[in-house]
C-alpha cells in the first residue's frame, strides 16, 4: 500500500490526503455513502450532492446491479 502511494504523482498524493465528508445519496434505510472534499464551499457541496443523487442509478452498489 505504501509503495503504491509513493509511486503516485505528488498532486494525486495531495488529493488522497485531503479531508472528506460522507454524503448519503440514497435513503436512510438503504444508504449509498460517497465521500466528497470537505474544503468545497457549501454551494459546491450541494451541487455535487444533488448531481450524485440525480445520477445514483449509474453506480454499481451490489452484484445484482451489474449487467
Secondary structure, DSSP 4 states (H G I P E B T S, - for coil): -HHHHHHS-HHHHHHHHS-EEEEE-S-STT--EEEEETTS-HHHHHHHHHHHHHTGGGS--SGGG--
